[in-house]
Amino acid sequence: MTDGVIRRSISTDSNAILSNSSSLITRTTIREANNHLQMLYIRNQELEQLTHEQKEEIQQRNFECSKLYRANQLLEQHCQQLQALLDDRTQRLYSYERKEVLFQQIIEFKPTLESLVRMLNTFEQSSSLLPVSIDNKPLEFVQAANRITPSEIYLSDL
């Protein structure tokens, strides 16, 4: 019998709790709570969608950044190749400029050399007719002002 009394007092206590809580919770309160839960659910879905969109956008930007980085690397390599080509052509230009100066000087000396060749030919023709003694000392050239002398012209510069 003590079991029955305990059960009854327990059931009475739980009925009291239910009746007290049911009087506190009204249909309006339940409806407001449901509306609030539904709004929270909708907001949660919106935030999840926004998170998903932002994640996709970040992935797209990362992809674009990697494409731009690779394009930048290729352009850097191309610039280095162009710089090496420019350096090579600049060196060739300096070499050609030095050769051009030498050729200009040779052109300036050309009439003198042609005259010398004519004189030697004349001398050779006249020497075949008359015996002439030849002086073996080196020829002396008259230097032009601010000009490179023939002794300063090296074949390696050509």
DAMO-V398604 format. One record per residue. N is the residue number from 0. RES is the residue in three letters. PHI is phi in degrees with one decimal (* if undefined). D_CENTER is the distance of its C-alpha to the mean C-alpha in whole Angstrom. Layout:
[[N:RES:PHI:D_CENTER] [N:RES:PHI:D_CENTER]]
This chain:
[[0:MET:*:94] [1:THR:-64.8:92] [2:ASP:-65.6:89] [3:GLY:-63.4:90] [4:VAL:-68.3:90] [5:ILE:-65.8:87] [6:ARG:-63.5:86] [7:ARG:-65.6:87] [8:SER:-70.7:86] [9:ILE:-69.6:82] [10:SER:-64.9:83] [11:THR:-66.2:84] [12:ASP:-66.1:81] [13:SER:-71.0:79] [14:ASN:-64.7:80] [15:ALA:-66.5:80] [16:ILE:-65.9:77] [17:LEU:-63.9:76] [18:SER:-69.0:78] [19:ASN:-69.5:77] [20:SER:-73.6:73] [21:SER:-69.0:74] [22:SER:-73.9:76] [23:LEU:-79.6:73] [24:ILE:-94.0:70] [25:THR:-107.2:71] [26:ARG:-62.8:70] [27:THR:-64.0:68] [28:THR:-63.8:66] [29:ILE:-64.4:65] [30:ARG:-63.3:64] [31:GLU:-63.7:62] [32:ALA:-64.2:61] [33:ASN:-62.8:60] [34:ASN:-61.0:58] [35:HIS:-63.2:56] [36:LEU:-62.4:55] [37:GLN:-65.2:54] [38:MET:-65.2:52] [39:LEU:-62.7:50] [40:TYR:-63.6:50] [41:ILE:-62.6:48] [42:ARG:-62.6:46] [43:ASN:-61.5:45] [44:GLN:-63.8:44] [45:GLU:-61.3:42] [46:LEU:-65.3:40] [47:GLU:-64.5:39] [48:GLN:-64.1:38] [49:LEU:-61.6:36] [50:THR:-60.9:35] [51:HIS:-63.2:34] [52:GLU:-63.5:32] [53:GLN:-65.9:30] [54:LYS:-63.5:29] [55:GLU:-63.3:28] [56:GLU:-64.1:26] [57:ILE:-63.5:24] [58:GLN:-62.5:24] [59:GLN:-63.6:22] [60:ARG:-65.5:20] [61:ASN:-61.4:19] [62:PHE:-63.0:18] [63:GLU:-63.3:16] [64:CYS:-62.0:14] [65:SER:-66.3:14] [66:LYS:-64.3:13] [67:LEU:-65.4:10] [68:TYR:-62.4:9] [69:ARG:-65.2:9] [70:ALA:-62.1:8] [71:ASN:-62.8:5] [72:GLN:-61.1:5] [73:LEU:-63.7:6] [74:LEU:-67.0:4] [75:GLU:-62.3:2] [76:GLN:-62.0:6] [77:HIS:-62.7:8] [78:CYS:-62.4:7] [79:GLN:-64.2:8] [80:GLN:-64.7:11] [81:LEU:-64.5:12] [82:GLN:-65.3:12] [83:ALA:-62.7:14] [84:LEU:-64.3:16] [85:LEU:-62.4:17] [86:ASP:-60.8:18] [87:ASP:-62.8:20] [88:ARG:-68.4:22] [89:THR:-65.1:22] [90:GLN:-62.1:24] [91:ARG:-63.7:26] [92:LEU:-60.7:27] [93:TYR:-60.8:28] [94:SER:-63.0:30] [95:TYR:-64.9:32] [96:GLU:-64.8:33] [97:ARG:-63.5:35] [98:LYS:-64.8:36] [99:GLU:-62.9:37] [100:VAL:-62.0:39] [101:LEU:-64.6:41] [102:PHE:-64.7:42] [103:GLN:-61.7:43] [104:GLN:-67.7:45] [105:ILE:-63.2:46] [106:ILE:-62.3:47] [107:GLU:-65.0:49] [108:PHE:-83.2:51] [109:LYS:-57.6:52] [110:PRO:-59.1:55] [111:THR:-64.7:56] [112:LEU:-65.7:55] [113:GLU:-63.4:57] [114:SER:-62.9:60] [115:LEU:-63.1:60] [116:VAL:-63.6:60] [117:ARG:-61.6:63] [118:MET:-63.2:65] [119:LEU:-65.6:65] [120:ASN:-63.3:66] [121:THR:-61.8:69] [122:PHE:-62.5:69] [123:GLU:-64.8:69] [124:GLN:-67.6:72] [125:SER:-71.1:74] [126:SER:-72.1:74] [127:SER:-71.6:75] [128:LEU:-85.7:78] [129:LEU:-123.5:79] [130:PRO:-70.6:78] [131:VAL:-127.5:76] [132:SER:-84.5:75] [133:ILE:-106.1:71] [134:ASP:-84.2:70] [135:ASN:-87.5:67] [136:LYS:-73.1:65] [137:PRO:-65.4:61] [138:LEU:-73.3:61] [139:GLU:-111.2:60] [140:PHE:-103.8:57] [141:VAL:-84.4:57] [142:GLN:-82.2:54] [143:ALA:-84.6:52] [144:ALA:-66.9:51] [145:ASN:56.4:48] [146:ARG:-120.5:47] [147:ILE:-81.3:46] [148:THR:-79.7:49] [149:PRO:-57.1:49] [150:SER:-69.7:50] [151:GLU:-88.5:46] [152:ILE:-87.9:45] [153:TYR:-110.9:43] [154:LEU:-65.6:43] [155:SER:-66.6:40] [156:ASP:-75.9:38] [157:LEU:-79.0:39]]
